[in-house]
Amino acid sequence: MPILPENKDRYPPNWREISRRIRHDRAKNKCEVCGVDNHAVGYRGKDGTFYSGEYLHEQLELGNDMFDADNELGHVTISQMPITIVLTVAHLDHTPENCEDDNLKAMCQRCHNIYDRPHRNETRQSKKKQTKLF
């Protein structure tokens, strides 16, 4: 996930090296939640399952029709643009200063967004309450 400008100073100077070590060395270039490969290209099904372009092509060549009458797999259509998986590193306690290994996890964008959603919602609610006070 991109680092917000207002949080940039909260990350250590060697954050790039820490992030790379977690993503490449520890996680072996896979999301530590769903297992999808870093830089994989493909499509997400309605349930979030990742289907690589190679896998879908292979299934179609084998005659396995994974698509319904509208050429859809869940909510993904063949005509949609494929996505590229990019691993990020999440701070499990949402504190950028805490870069201990047990507080960091390599996640694809989808897993990182799902993990961060409750914290983002809480922060949004807190900001709304503060705004109403003034």
N, CA, C and O atoms as a GROMACS GRO file, in nm:
protein
  536
    1MET      N    1   0.084  -0.116   0.000
    1MET     CA    2   0.000   0.000   0.000
    1MET      C    3   0.090   0.123   0.000
    1MET      O    4   0.196   0.125   0.062
    2PRO      N    5   0.046   0.225  -0.070
    2PRO     CA    6   0.128   0.347  -0.070
    2PRO      C    7   0.133   0.410   0.069
    2PRO      O    8   0.035   0.408   0.144
    3ILE      N    9   0.247   0.466   0.100
    3ILE     CA   10   0.263   0.534   0.229
    3ILE      C   11   0.206   0.675   0.215
    3ILE      O   12   0.246   0.750   0.125
    4LEU      N   13   0.114   0.709   0.303
    4LEU     CA   14   0.056   0.843   0.300
    4LEU      C   15   0.162   0.946   0.335
    4LEU      O   16   0.245   0.923   0.424
    5PRO      N   17   0.161   1.060   0.265
    5PRO     CA   18   0.263   1.162   0.292
    5PRO      C   19   0.273   1.202   0.439
    5PRO      O   20   0.382   1.226   0.490
    6GLU      N   21   0.159   1.207   0.507
    6GLU     CA   22   0.162   1.248   0.649
    6GLU      C   23   0.221   1.141   0.740
    6GLU      O   24   0.252   1.169   0.855
    7ASN      N   25   0.238   1.020   0.690
    7ASN     CA   26   0.297   0.911   0.769
    7ASN      C   27   0.440   0.878   0.729
    7ASN      O   28   0.506   0.798   0.796
    8LYS      N   29   0.489   0.938   0.624
    8LYS     CA   30   0.622   0.904   0.570
    8LYS      C   31   0.733   0.910   0.675
    8LYS      O   32   0.821   0.824   0.677
    9ASP      N   33   0.730   1.010   0.761
    9ASP     CA   34   0.835   1.026   0.863
    9ASP      C   35   0.826   0.921   0.974
    9ASP      O   36   0.918   0.910   1.055
   10ARG      N   37   0.718   0.845   0.978
   10ARG     CA   38   0.703   0.744   1.082
   10ARG      C   39   0.775   0.613   1.046
   10ARG      O   40   0.794   0.528   1.133
   11TYR      N   41   0.814   0.597   0.921
   11TYR     CA   42   0.883   0.477   0.876
   11TYR      C   43   1.034   0.494   0.895
   11TYR      O   44   1.086   0.604   0.879
   12PRO      N   45   1.104   0.385   0.927
   12PRO     CA   46   1.249   0.396   0.944
   12PRO      C   47   1.316   0.422   0.809
   12PRO      O   48   1.260   0.390   0.704
   13PRO      N   49   1.436   0.480   0.811
   13PRO     CA   50   1.507   0.509   0.686
   13PRO      C   51   1.532   0.384   0.600
   13PRO      O   52   1.542   0.393   0.478
   14ASN      N   53   1.543   0.269   0.664
   14ASN     CA   54   1.572   0.145   0.589
   14ASN      C   55   1.444   0.064   0.561
   14ASN      O   56   1.451  -0.058   0.547
   15TRP      N   57   1.328   0.130   0.554
   15TRP     CA   58   1.203   0.060   0.532
   15TRP      C   59   1.204  -0.024   0.404
   15TRP      O   60   1.152  -0.135   0.402
   16ARG      N   61   1.262   0.028   0.297
   16ARG     CA   62   1.267  -0.048   0.171
   16ARG      C   63   1.338  -0.183   0.190
   16ARG      O   64   1.293  -0.285   0.138
   17GLU      N   65   1.447  -0.182   0.264
   17GLU     CA   66   1.521  -0.306   0.288
   17GLU      C   67   1.440  -0.402   0.376
   17GLU      O   68   1.437  -0.523   0.352
   18ILE      N   69   1.376  -0.347   0.479
   18ILE     CA   70   1.293  -0.430   0.567
   18ILE      C   71   1.179  -0.494   0.487
   18ILE      O   72   1.155  -0.614   0.497
   19SER      N   73   1.111  -0.412   0.408
   19SER     CA   74   0.999  -0.460   0.327
   19SER      C   75   1.045  -0.569   0.229
   19SER      O   76   0.979  -0.672   0.215
   20ARG      N   77   1.156  -0.545   0.164
   20ARG     CA   78   1.209  -0.643   0.068
   20ARG      C   79   1.243  -0.775   0.138
   20ARG      O   80   1.213  -0.882   0.086
   21ARG      N   81   1.305  -0.767   0.255
   21ARG     CA   82   1.341  -0.888   0.328
   21ARG      C   83   1.216  -0.969   0.365
   21ARG      O   84   1.215  -1.091   0.352
   22ILE      N   85   1.111  -0.901   0.410
   22ILE     CA   86   0.988  -0.970   0.447
   22ILE      C   87   0.924  -1.034   0.324
   22ILE      O   88   0.886  -1.151   0.327
   23ARG      N   89   0.910  -0.957   0.216
   23ARG     CA   90   0.843  -1.006   0.095
   23ARG      C   91   0.922  -1.116   0.025
   23ARG      O   92   0.866  -1.220  -0.012
   24HIS      N   93   1.051  -1.094   0.007
   24HIS     CA   94   1.131  -1.186  -0.074
   24HIS      C   95   1.192  -1.299   0.008
   24HIS      O   96   1.179  -1.416  -0.030
   25ASP      N   97   1.259  -1.266   0.117
   25ASP     CA   98   1.329  -1.370   0.193
   25ASP      C   99   1.234  -1.454   0.277
   25ASP      O  100   1.236  -1.577   0.269
   26ARG      N  101   1.151  -1.390   0.358
   26ARG     CA  102   1.062  -1.466   0.447
   26ARG      C  103   0.942  -1.524   0.374
   26ARG      O  104   0.914  -1.643   0.386
   27ALA      N  105   0.871  -1.441   0.298
   27ALA     CA  106   0.747  -1.486   0.234
   27ALA      C  107   0.770  -1.557   0.100
   27ALA      O  108   0.677  -1.611   0.041
   28LYS      N  109   0.892  -1.557   0.053
   28LYS     CA  110   0.926  -1.623  -0.074
   28LYS      C  111   0.840  -1.575  -0.190
   28LYS      O  112   0.798  -1.653  -0.275
   29ASN      N  113   0.814  -1.443  -0.191
   29ASN     CA  114   0.737  -1.380  -0.299
   29ASN      C  115   0.593  -1.428  -0.309
   29ASN      O  116   0.536  -1.431  -0.418
   30LYS      N  117   0.534  -1.465  -0.196
   30LYS     CA  118   0.393  -1.506  -0.192
   30LYS      C  119   0.322  -1.431  -0.080
   30LYS      O  120   0.381  -1.398   0.022
   31CYS      N  121   0.193  -1.404  -0.103
   31CYS     CA  122   0.112  -1.343   0.002
   31CYS      C  123   0.107  -1.440   0.119
   31CYS      O  124   0.076  -1.558   0.100
   32GLU      N  125   0.137  -1.393   0.239
   32GLU     CA  126   0.136  -1.480   0.356
   32GLU      C  127  -0.005  -1.507   0.407
   32GLU      O  128  -0.022  -1.578   0.507
   33VAL      N  129  -0.106  -1.453   0.341
   33VAL     CA  130  -0.245  -1.481   0.378
   33VAL      C  131  -0.309  -1.577   0.278
   33VAL      O  132  -0.356  -1.684   0.316
   34CYS      N  133  -0.311  -1.540   0.150
   34CYS     CA  134  -0.381  -1.622   0.049
   34CYS      C  135  -0.288  -1.706  -0.037
   34CYS      O  136  -0.334  -1.796  -0.108
   35GLY      N  137  -0.156  -1.677  -0.034
   35GLY     CA  138  -0.059  -1.758  -0.108
   35GLY      C  139  -0.038  -1.720  -0.252
   35GLY      O  140   0.039  -1.788  -0.322
   36VAL      N  141  -0.102  -1.616  -0.302
   36VAL     CA  142  -0.084  -1.576  -0.441
   36VAL      C  143   0.058  -1.526  -0.463
   36VAL      O  144   0.117  -1.462  -0.377
   37ASP      N  145   0.113  -1.557  -0.581
   37ASP     CA  146   0.250  -1.518  -0.616
   37ASP      C  147   0.260  -1.369  -0.649
   37ASP      O  148   0.173  -1.312  -0.713
   38ASN      N  149   0.370  -1.308  -0.602
   38ASN     CA  150   0.400  -1.170  -0.638
   38ASN      C  151   0.417  -1.161  -0.790
   38ASN      O  152   0.479  -1.248  -0.850
   39HIS      N  153   0.363  -1.058  -0.851
   39HIS     CA  154   0.370  -1.030  -0.994
   39HIS      C  155   0.291  -1.127  -1.081
   39HIS      O  156   0.304  -1.125  -1.203
   40ALA      N  157   0.208  -1.213  -1.020
   40ALA     CA  158   0.121  -1.300  -1.099
   40ALA      C  159   0.021  -1.213  -1.174
   40ALA      O  160  -0.023  -1.110  -1.123
   41VAL      N  161  -0.016  -1.254  -1.295
   41VAL     CA  162  -0.112  -1.181  -1.377
   41VAL      C  163  -0.232  -1.269  -1.400
   41VAL      O  164  -0.218  -1.385  -1.440
   42GLY      N  165  -0.351  -1.215  -1.374
   42GLY     CA  166  -0.472  -1.295  -1.393
   42GLY      C  167  -0.595  -1.219  -1.350
   42GLY      O  168  -0.604  -1.097  -1.366
   43TYR      N  169  -0.691  -1.293  -1.296
   43TYR     CA  170  -0.822  -1.238  -1.263
   43TYR      C  171  -0.865  -1.286  -1.126
   43TYR      O  172  -0.826  -1.394  -1.082
   44ARG      N  173  -0.946  -1.206  -1.058
   44ARG     CA  174  -1.006  -1.246  -0.930
   44ARG      C  175  -1.150  -1.286  -0.957
   44ARG      O  176  -1.224  -1.215  -1.026
   45GLY      N  177  -1.189  -1.399  -0.902
   45GLY     CA  178  -1.328  -1.440  -0.908
   45GLY      C  179  -1.409  -1.363  -0.806
   45GLY      O  180  -1.353  -1.290  -0.723
   46LYS      N  181  -1.540  -1.378  -0.811
   46LYS     CA  182  -1.630  -1.307  -0.721
   46LYS      C  183  -1.596  -1.333  -0.574
   46LYS      O  184  -1.610  -1.245  -0.490
   47ASP      N  185  -1.550  -1.454  -0.544
   47ASP     CA  186  -1.517  -1.490  -0.406
   47ASP      C  187  -1.375  -1.450  -0.367
   47ASP      O  188  -1.331  -1.478  -0.256
   48GLY      N  189  -1.303  -1.384  -0.458
   48GLY     CA  190  -1.167  -1.340  -0.429
   48GLY      C  191  -1.060  -1.436  -0.476
   48GLY      O  192  -0.941  -1.404  -0.470
   49THR      N  193  -1.098  -1.554  -0.522
   49THR     CA  194  -1.001  -1.651  -0.571
   49THR      C  195  -0.927  -1.592  -0.690
   49THR      O  196  -0.987  -1.531  -0.778
   50PHE      N  197  -0.795  -1.609  -0.691
   50PHE     CA  198  -0.713  -1.560  -0.802
   50PHE      C  199  -0.696  -1.670  -0.905
   50PHE      O  200  -0.663  -1.784  -0.871
   51TYR      N  201  -0.720  -1.636  -1.030
   51TYR     CA  202  -0.702  -1.729  -1.142
   51TYR      C  203  -0.598  -1.667  -1.234
   51TYR      O  204  -0.618  -1.558  -1.288
   52SER      N  205  -0.487  -1.738  -1.253
   52SER     CA  206  -0.384  -1.685  -1.343
   52SER      C  207  -0.435  -1.694  -1.486
   52SER      O  208  -0.517  -1.779  -1.520
   53GLY      N  209  -0.385  -1.605  -1.568
   53GLY     CA  210  -0.420  -1.608  -1.710
   53GLY      C  211  -0.383  -1.741  -1.773
   53GLY      O  212  -0.457  -1.794  -1.856
   54GLU      N  213  -0.267  -1.795  -1.734
   54GLU     CA  214  -0.223  -1.924  -1.789
   54GLU      C  215  -0.320  -2.036  -1.751
   54GLU      O  216  -0.352  -2.122  -1.833
   55TYR      N  217  -0.366  -2.034  -1.626
   55TYR     CA  218  -0.458  -2.137  -1.578
   55TYR      C  219  -0.589  -2.132  -1.656
   55TYR      O  220  -0.639  -2.236  -1.699
   56LEU      N  221  -0.645  -2.013  -1.673
   56LEU     CA  222  -0.771  -2.000  -1.746
   56LEU      C  223  -0.755  -2.046  -1.890
   56LEU      O  224  -0.840  -2.117  -1.943
   57HIS      N  225  -0.646  -2.006  -1.954
   57HIS     CA  226  -0.620  -2.046  -2.092
   57HIS      C  227  -0.607  -2.199  -2.102
   57HIS      O  228  -0.663  -2.261  -2.192
   58GLU      N  229  -0.535  -2.258  -2.009
   58GLU     CA  230  -0.517  -2.403  -2.005
   58GLU      C  231  -0.651  -2.475  -1.989
   58GLU      O  232  -0.677  -2.574  -2.057
   59GLN      N  233  -0.734  -2.426  -1.899
   59GLN     CA  234  -0.865  -2.488  -1.876
   59GLN      C  235  -0.953  -2.480  -2.000
   59GLN      O  236  -1.023  -2.576  -2.033
   60LEU      N  237  -0.950  -2.368  -2.066
   60LEU     CA  238  -1.030  -2.352  -2.189
   60LEU      C  239  -0.979  -2.446  -2.298
   60LEU      O  240  -1.059  -2.506  -2.370
   61GLU      N  241  -0.846  -2.460  -2.310
   61GLU     CA  242  -0.788  -2.552  -2.409
   61GLU      C  243  -0.826  -2.697  -2.380
   61GLU      O  244  -0.844  -2.776  -2.472
   62LEU      N  245  -0.839  -2.730  -2.251
   62LEU     CA  246  -0.879  -2.866  -2.212
   62LEU      C  247  -1.028  -2.889  -2.228
   62LEU      O  248  -1.077  -3.000  -2.210
   63GLY      N  249  -1.100  -2.784  -2.261
   63GLY     CA  250  -1.245  -2.797  -2.279
   63GLY      C  251  -1.323  -2.780  -2.150
   63GLY      O  252  -1.444  -2.804  -2.148
   64ASN      N  253  -1.258  -2.739  -2.043
   64ASN     CA  254  -1.327  -2.716  -1.917
   64ASN      C  255  -1.390  -2.577  -1.921
   64ASN      O  256  -1.320  -2.476  -1.904
   65ASP      N  257  -1.518  -2.572  -1.942
   65ASP     CA  258  -1.587  -2.443  -1.951
   65ASP      C  259  -1.618  -2.394  -1.811
   65ASP      O  260  -1.713  -2.438  -1.748
   66MET      N  261  -1.535  -2.302  -1.764
   66MET     CA  262  -1.549  -2.248  -1.629
   66MET      C  263  -1.639  -2.126  -1.626
   66MET      O  264  -1.664  -2.070  -1.520
   67PHE      N  265  -1.689  -2.086  -1.742
   67PHE     CA  266  -1.764  -1.963  -1.753
   67PHE      C  267  -1.911  -1.993  -1.780
   67PHE      O  268  -1.945  -2.095  -1.839
   68ASP      N  269  -1.998  -1.902  -1.735
   68ASP     CA  270  -2.140  -1.918  -1.762
   68ASP      C  271  -2.173  -1.863  -1.901
   68ASP      O  272  -2.084  -1.828  -1.977
   69ALA      N  273  -2.301  -1.855  -1.932
   69ALA     CA  274  -2.344  -1.814  -2.065
   69ALA      C  275  -2.299  -1.672  -2.101
   69ALA      O  276  -2.284  -1.640  -2.219
   70ASP      N  277  -2.277  -1.588  -2.002
   70ASP     CA  278  -2.233  -1.452  -2.026
   70ASP      C  279  -2.080  -1.440  -2.026
   70ASP      O  280  -2.026  -1.329  -2.020
   71ASN      N  281  -2.012  -1.554  -2.033
   71ASN     CA  282  -1.866  -1.556  -2.035
   71ASN      C  283  -1.809  -1.499  -1.906
   71ASN      O  284  -1.707  -1.430  -1.908
   72GLU      N  285  -1.874  -1.528  -1.794
   72GLU     CA  286  -1.831  -1.476  -1.665
   72GLU      C  287  -1.786  -1.587  -1.571
   72GLU      O  288  -1.841  -1.697  -1.572
   73LEU      N  289  -1.686  -1.558  -1.492
   73LEU     CA  290  -1.637  -1.646  -1.388
   73LEU      C  291  -1.657  -1.567  -1.259
   73LEU      O  292  -1.578  -1.480  -1.225
   74GLY      N  293  -1.763  -1.600  -1.187
   74GLY     CA  294  -1.801  -1.514  -1.076
   74GLY      C  295  -1.843  -1.382  -1.136
   74GLY      O  296  -1.940  -1.377  -1.212
   75HIS      N  297  -1.774  -1.274  -1.105
   75HIS     CA  298  -1.804  -1.144  -1.165
   75HIS      C  299  -1.696  -1.101  -1.264
   75HIS      O  300  -1.700  -0.989  -1.315
   76VAL      N  301  -1.600  -1.190  -1.292
   76VAL     CA  302  -1.489  -1.157  -1.381
   76VAL      C  303  -1.523  -1.202  -1.522
   76VAL      O  304  -1.564  -1.316  -1.541
   77THR      N  305  -1.508  -1.115  -1.618
   77THR     CA  306  -1.530  -1.152  -1.757
   77THR      C  307  -1.398  -1.158  -1.830
   77THR      O  308  -1.302  -1.088  -1.794
   78ILE      N  309  -1.393  -1.240  -1.931
   78ILE     CA  310  -1.270  -1.255  -2.010
   78ILE      C  311  -1.228  -1.121  -2.068
   78ILE      O  312  -1.108  -1.095  -2.083
   79SER      N  313  -1.323  -1.037  -2.102
   79SER     CA  314  -1.288  -0.910  -2.166
   79SER      C  315  -1.227  -0.809  -2.068
   79SER      O  316  -1.167  -0.711  -2.111
   80GLN      N  317  -1.241  -0.832  -1.936
   80GLN     CA  318  -1.182  -0.739  -1.841
   80GLN      C  319  -1.030  -0.747  -1.846
   80GLN      O  320  -0.972  -0.849  -1.882
   81MET      N  321  -0.967  -0.638  -1.809
   81MET     CA  322  -0.822  -0.634  -1.805
   81MET      C  323  -0.773  -0.720  -1.687
   81MET      O  324  -0.832  -0.716  -1.579
   82PRO      N  325  -0.666  -0.794  -1.708
   82PRO     CA  326  -0.611  -0.871  -1.596
   82PRO      C  327  -0.546  -0.780  -1.494
   82PRO      O  328  -0.511  -0.666  -1.524
   83ILE      N  329  -0.530  -0.831  -1.373
   83ILE     CA  330  -0.462  -0.758  -1.268
   83ILE      C  331  -0.323  -0.818  -1.247
   83ILE      O  332  -0.299  -0.934  -1.280
   84THR      N  333  -0.233  -0.739  -1.194
   84THR     CA  334  -0.100  -0.787  -1.157
   84THR      C  335  -0.090  -0.778  -1.006
   84THR      O  336  -0.114  -0.672  -0.947
   85ILE      N  337  -0.055  -0.888  -0.944
   85ILE     CA  338  -0.040  -0.893  -0.799
   85ILE      C  339   0.088  -0.822  -0.758
   85ILE      O  340   0.194  -0.844  -0.816
   86VAL      N  341   0.077  -0.736  -0.658
   86VAL     CA  342   0.194  -0.666  -0.602
   86VAL      C  343   0.191  -0.688  -0.452
   86VAL      O  344   0.096  -0.647  -0.384
   87LEU      N  345   0.295  -0.752  -0.401
   87LEU     CA  346   0.302  -0.773  -0.257
   87LEU      C  347   0.337  -0.643  -0.185
   87LEU      O  348   0.417  -0.562  -0.232
   88THR      N  349   0.274  -0.626  -0.070
   88THR     CA  350   0.300  -0.514   0.018
   88THR      C  351   0.336  -0.572   0.154
   88THR      O  352   0.329  -0.694   0.173
   89VAL      N  353   0.375  -0.488   0.247
   89VAL     CA  354   0.402  -0.535   0.383
   89VAL      C  355   0.311  -0.458   0.478
   89VAL      O  356   0.314  -0.335   0.483
   90ALA      N  357   0.232  -0.531   0.553
   90ALA     CA  358   0.138  -0.473   0.648
   90ALA      C  359   0.199  -0.470   0.788
   90ALA      O  360   0.267  -0.564   0.830
   91HIS      N  361   0.173  -0.361   0.859
   91HIS     CA  362   0.204  -0.352   1.002
   91HIS      C  363   0.081  -0.403   1.075
   91HIS      O  364  -0.024  -0.338   1.072
   92LEU      N  365   0.090  -0.517   1.139
   92LEU     CA  366  -0.027  -0.580   1.200
   92LEU      C  367  -0.089  -0.495   1.310
   92LEU      O  368  -0.210  -0.504   1.333
   93ASP      N  369  -0.009  -0.413   1.377
   93ASP     CA  370  -0.064  -0.325   1.480
   93ASP      C  371  -0.091  -0.184   1.427
   93ASP      O  372  -0.125  -0.094   1.503
   94HIS      N  373  -0.074  -0.166   1.296
   94HIS     CA  374  -0.098  -0.037   1.228
   94HIS      C  375  -0.006   0.074   1.278
   94HIS      O  376  -0.041   0.191   1.272
   95THR      N  377   0.111   0.036   1.328
   95THR     CA  378   0.207   0.133   1.380
   95THR      C  379   0.334   0.125   1.295
   95THR      O  380   0.413   0.032   1.313
   96PRO      N  381   0.355   0.221   1.203
   96PRO     CA  382   0.471   0.215   1.114
   96PRO      C  383   0.606   0.211   1.185
   96PRO      O  384   0.704   0.160   1.130
   97GLU      N  385   0.613   0.264   1.305
   97GLU     CA  386   0.740   0.263   1.379
   97GLU      C  387   0.777   0.123   1.427
   97GLU      O  388   0.894   0.094   1.452
   98ASN      N  389   0.678   0.035   1.440
   98ASN     CA  390   0.702  -0.100   1.491
   98ASN      C  391   0.734  -0.193   1.374
   98ASN      O  392   0.643  -0.248   1.311
   99CYS      N  393   0.860  -0.211   1.347
   99CYS     CA  394   0.904  -0.292   1.234
   99CYS      C  395   0.965  -0.425   1.277
   99CYS      O  396   1.050  -0.481   1.207
  100GLU      N  397   0.922  -0.475   1.391
  100GLU     CA  398   0.964  -0.608   1.435
  100GLU      C  399   0.903  -0.711   1.340
  100GLU      O  400   0.791  -0.693   1.292
  101ASP      N  401   0.977  -0.818   1.312
  101ASP     CA  402   0.930  -0.919   1.217
  101ASP      C  403   0.791  -0.974   1.251
  101ASP      O  404   0.710  -0.997   1.161
  102ASP      N  405   0.763  -0.995   1.380
  102ASP     CA  406   0.634  -1.053   1.416
  102ASP      C  407   0.518  -0.954   1.402
  102ASP      O  408   0.402  -0.991   1.421
  103ASN      N  409   0.548  -0.828   1.370
  103ASN     CA  410   0.445  -0.727   1.347
  103ASN      C  411   0.426  -0.699   1.198
  103ASN      O  412   0.343  -0.617   1.160
  104LEU      N  413   0.502  -0.768   1.114
  104LEU     CA  414   0.497  -0.745   0.970
  104LEU      C  415   0.451  -0.870   0.897
  104LEU      O  416   0.484  -0.982   0.935
  105LYS      N  417   0.373  -0.849   0.790
  105LYS     CA  418   0.327  -0.962   0.711
  105LYS      C  419   0.318  -0.919   0.565
  105LYS      O  420   0.262  -0.814   0.533
  106ALA      N  421   0.374  -1.002   0.476
  106ALA     CA  422   0.364  -0.978   0.333
  106ALA      C  423   0.223  -1.013   0.287
  106ALA      O  424   0.174  -1.123   0.312
  107MET      N  425   0.158  -0.917   0.220
  107MET     CA  426   0.020  -0.937   0.174
  107MET      C  427   0.002  -0.880   0.034
  107MET      O  428   0.063  -0.779  -0.002
  108CYS      N  429  -0.083  -0.947  -0.043
  108CYS     CA  430  -0.124  -0.889  -0.171
  108CYS      C  431  -0.214  -0.769  -0.141
  108CYS      O  432  -0.257  -0.750  -0.027
  109GLN      N  433  -0.243  -0.690  -0.244
  109GLN     CA  434  -0.324  -0.570  -0.222
  109GLN      C  435  -0.460  -0.606  -0.162
  109GLN      O  436  -0.507  -0.538  -0.071
  110ARG      N  437  -0.523  -0.712  -0.212
  110ARG     CA  438  -0.657  -0.750  -0.164
  110ARG      C  439  -0.654  -0.786  -0.016
  110ARG      O  440  -0.735  -0.736   0.062
  111CYS      N  441  -0.561  -0.872   0.024
  111CYS     CA  442  -0.553  -0.915   0.164
  111CYS      C  443  -0.517  -0.798   0.255
  111CYS      O  444  -0.570  -0.786   0.366
  112HIS      N  445  -0.428  -0.710   0.208
  112HIS     CA  446  -0.389  -0.593   0.287
  112HIS      C  447  -0.509  -0.501   0.306
  112HIS      O  448  -0.532  -0.452   0.417
  113ASN      N  449  -0.586  -0.477   0.201
  113ASN     CA  450  -0.704  -0.392   0.213
  113ASN      C  451  -0.809  -0.453   0.306
  113ASN      O  452  -0.869  -0.382   0.386
  114ILE      N  453  -0.830  -0.582   0.297
  114ILE     CA  454  -0.925  -0.650   0.386
  114ILE      C  455  -0.878  -0.638   0.531
  114ILE      O  456  -0.957  -0.609   0.620
  115TYR      N  457  -0.748  -0.660   0.553
  115TYR     CA  458  -0.693  -0.651   0.688
  115TYR      C  459  -0.707  -0.510   0.745
  115TYR      O  460  -0.743  -0.492   0.861
  116ASP      N  461  -0.679  -0.410   0.663
  116ASP     CA  462  -0.680  -0.270   0.708
  116ASP      C  463  -0.820  -0.210   0.719
  116ASP      O  464  -0.837  -0.107   0.785
  117ARG      N  465  -0.921  -0.271   0.656
  117ARG     CA  466  -1.055  -0.211   0.651
  117ARG      C  467  -1.110  -0.172   0.789
  117ARG      O  468  -1.155  -0.059   0.805
  118PRO      N  469  -1.110  -0.261   0.889
  118PRO     CA  470  -1.165  -0.220   1.020
  118PRO      C  471  -1.091  -0.101   1.080
  118PRO      O  472  -1.154  -0.012   1.138
  119HIS      N  473  -0.959  -0.098   1.067
  119HIS     CA  474  -0.881   0.013   1.121
  119HIS      C  475  -0.913   0.142   1.047
  119HIS      O  476  -0.927   0.247   1.110
  120ARG      N  477  -0.924   0.136   0.914
  120ARG     CA  478  -0.960   0.254   0.835
  120ARG      C  479  -1.097   0.307   0.874
  120ARG      O  480  -1.115   0.428   0.890
  121ASN      N  481  -1.194   0.216   0.890
  121ASN     CA  482  -1.330   0.257   0.929
  121ASN      C  483  -1.330   0.323   1.066
  121ASN      O  484  -1.398   0.423   1.088
  122GLU      N  485  -1.254   0.265   1.158
  122GLU     CA  486  -1.244   0.321   1.293
  122GLU      C  487  -1.182   0.461   1.290
  122GLU      O  488  -1.230   0.552   1.356
  123THR      N  489  -1.077   0.476   1.212
  123THR     CA  490  -1.010   0.606   1.199
  123THR      C  491  -1.105   0.708   1.137
  123THR      O  492  -1.110   0.823   1.181
  124ARG      N  493  -1.179   0.666   1.035
  124ARG     CA  494  -1.275   0.755   0.971
  124ARG      C  495  -1.381   0.803   1.070
  124ARG      O  496  -1.414   0.921   1.075
  125GLN      N  497  -1.434   0.709   1.148
  125GLN     CA  498  -1.536   0.744   1.248
  125GLN      C  499  -1.480   0.841   1.352
  125GLN      O  500  -1.548   0.936   1.392
  126SER      N  501  -1.358   0.816   1.395
  126SER     CA  502  -1.294   0.902   1.494
  126SER      C  503  -1.276   1.044   1.440
  126SER      O  504  -1.299   1.141   1.511
  127LYS      N  505  -1.236   1.054   1.313
  127LYS     CA  506  -1.217   1.186   1.251
  127LYS      C  507  -1.352   1.260   1.237
  127LYS      O  508  -1.358   1.381   1.256
  128LYS      N  509  -1.458   1.186   1.206
  128LYS     CA  510  -1.592   1.247   1.197
  128LYS      C  511  -1.636   1.303   1.331
  128LYS      O  512  -1.690   1.413   1.338
  129LYS      N  513  -1.612   1.227   1.436
  129LYS     CA  514  -1.649   1.271   1.572
  129LYS      C  515  -1.571   1.397   1.610
  129LYS      O  516  -1.627   1.490   1.668
  130GLN      N  517  -1.442   1.400   1.578
  130GLN     CA  518  -1.359   1.516   1.610
  130GLN      C  519  -1.406   1.639   1.533
  130GLN      O  520  -1.406   1.750   1.587
  131THR      N  521  -1.446   1.620   1.408
  131THR     CA  522  -1.494   1.731   1.325
  131THR      C  523  -1.624   1.789   1.384
  131THR      O  524  -1.643   1.910   1.384
  132LYS      N  525  -1.711   1.703   1.434
  132LYS     CA  526  -1.838   1.749   1.490
  132LYS      C  527  -1.817   1.830   1.618
  132LYS      O  528  -1.900   1.914   1.652
  133LEU      N  529  -1.708   1.806   1.689
  133LEU     CA  530  -1.680   1.878   1.813
  133LEU      C  531  -1.642   2.023   1.786
  133LEU      O  532  -1.657   2.108   1.874
  134PHE      N  533  -1.593   2.052   1.667
  134PHE     CA  534  -1.546   2.188   1.636
  134PHE      C  535  -1.644   2.258   1.553
  134PHE      O  536  -1.622   2.374   1.516
   0.00000   0.00000   0.00000
